[in-house]
Amino acid sequence: MESDPDKRRVGLETMADVYGWEVSDGEGDFFGYTVDHLFADIWNRPGLSRRDRRLVLLG
């Protein structure tokens, strides 16, 4: 799976912010999809604050 370097960077930064620790780039399609789509796209789209997204995740 090929990734846009900027999207991967944003995803890793968001993942680190959500988890509270530094996350290094990993291997495999599942990790790439998680970082590039879940953290770069979904966690950064407009509509909910980071706090509210965390609450939805817990609910």
Secondary structure as GFF3:
##gff-version 3
##sequence-region A 1 59
A	DSSP	alpha_helix	5	19	.	.	.	ID=ss1
A	DSSP	alpha_helix	29	33	.	.	.	ID=ss2
A	DSSP	pi_helix	34	42	.	.	.	ID=ss3
A	DSSP	alpha_helix	50	58	.	.	.	ID=ss4
###
